[in-house]
Amino acid sequence: MPSVALSMKGQVTLKRDLLAHLGVKPGERIEFEKLPGGELRIRAVRATGTIGNFIGRHAGKSKKALTIEEMNEIAAEGWSDDA
Protein backbone atom coordinates (compact mmCIF):
# COMPACT_ATOMS: atom_id res chain seq x y z
CA MET A 1 0.00 0.00 0.00
CA PRO A 2 1.54 3.34 -1.03
CA SER A 3 2.23 5.91 1.66
CA VAL A 4 3.20 9.60 1.53
CA ALA A 5 4.82 11.95 4.02
CA LEU A 6 3.04 14.93 5.50
CA SER A 7 4.83 18.25 4.91
CA MET A 8 5.37 20.90 7.58
CA LYS A 9 2.41 22.77 6.04
CA GLY A 10 0.15 19.74 6.46
CA GLN A 11 0.19 18.94 2.74
CA VAL A 12 0.67 15.65 0.92
CA THR A 13 1.82 14.94 -2.62
CA LEU A 14 0.28 11.98 -4.40
CA LYS A 15 2.53 9.89 -6.61
CA ARG A 16 1.92 9.73 -10.35
CA ASP A 17 0.60 6.17 -10.28
CA LEU A 18 -2.06 7.17 -7.73
CA LEU A 19 -3.06 10.21 -9.79
CA ALA A 20 -3.23 8.05 -12.91
CA HIS A 21 -5.42 5.57 -11.04
CA LEU A 22 -7.78 8.42 -10.16
CA GLY A 23 -7.65 9.65 -13.75
CA VAL A 24 -6.72 13.23 -12.81
CA LYS A 25 -4.34 15.65 -14.47
CA PRO A 26 -2.65 18.80 -13.17
CA GLY A 27 -5.22 21.49 -12.36
CA GLU A 28 -8.07 19.02 -11.88
CA ARG A 29 -9.70 18.50 -8.51
CA ILE A 30 -10.12 15.57 -6.15
CA GLU A 31 -12.52 15.33 -3.24
CA PHE A 32 -12.27 13.59 0.10
CA GLU A 33 -15.00 11.85 2.06
CA LYS A 34 -14.47 11.27 5.77
CA LEU A 35 -15.20 7.68 6.81
CA PRO A 36 -15.38 6.17 10.30
CA GLY A 37 -12.15 5.05 11.93
CA GLY A 38 -10.00 7.88 10.57
CA GLU A 39 -10.25 6.72 6.95
CA LEU A 40 -10.69 8.89 3.87
CA ARG A 41 -12.16 8.08 0.49
CA ILE A 42 -10.58 9.98 -2.40
CA ARG A 43 -12.23 10.40 -5.80
CA ALA A 44 -11.75 12.55 -8.86
CA VAL A 45 -14.17 15.41 -9.30
CA ARG A 46 -15.67 15.02 -12.75
CA ALA A 47 -16.23 18.34 -14.45
CA THR A 48 -19.73 19.16 -15.52
CA GLY A 49 -19.74 21.32 -18.59
CA THR A 50 -21.90 24.38 -18.87
CA ILE A 51 -22.73 26.58 -21.81
CA GLY A 52 -20.79 29.35 -20.06
CA ASN A 53 -17.66 27.20 -20.02
CA PHE A 54 -18.21 26.29 -23.65
CA ILE A 55 -18.63 29.89 -24.74
CA GLY A 56 -15.82 31.16 -22.54
CA ARG A 57 -13.38 28.54 -23.77
CA HIS A 58 -13.93 29.45 -27.40
CA ALA A 59 -14.61 33.17 -27.11
CA GLY A 60 -11.95 35.39 -28.57
CA LYS A 61 -10.31 32.67 -30.67
CA SER A 62 -11.82 34.08 -33.82
CA LYS A 63 -13.96 37.03 -34.78
CA LYS A 64 -15.93 34.98 -37.33
CA ALA A 65 -19.02 33.00 -36.44
CA LEU A 66 -18.57 29.24 -36.02
CA THR A 67 -20.13 26.90 -38.53
CA ILE A 68 -22.44 24.15 -37.28
CA GLU A 69 -19.70 21.63 -38.15
CA GLU A 70 -17.19 23.53 -36.00
CA MET A 71 -19.68 23.70 -33.13
CA ASN A 72 -20.35 19.96 -33.41
CA GLU A 73 -16.61 19.23 -33.39
CA ILE A 74 -16.06 21.42 -30.32
CA ALA A 75 -19.01 19.82 -28.53
CA ALA A 76 -17.70 16.33 -29.36
CA GLU A 77 -14.29 17.27 -27.94
CA GLY A 78 -15.99 18.28 -24.70
CA TRP A 79 -17.34 14.75 -24.26
CA SER A 80 -14.02 13.03 -24.96
CA ASP A 81 -11.26 12.39 -22.45
CA ASP A 82 -8.79 14.19 -24.74
CA ALA A 83 -10.09 17.70 -24.04
Long-range contacts (C-beta under 8 A, 24 or more apart in sequence): 49-78, 54-78
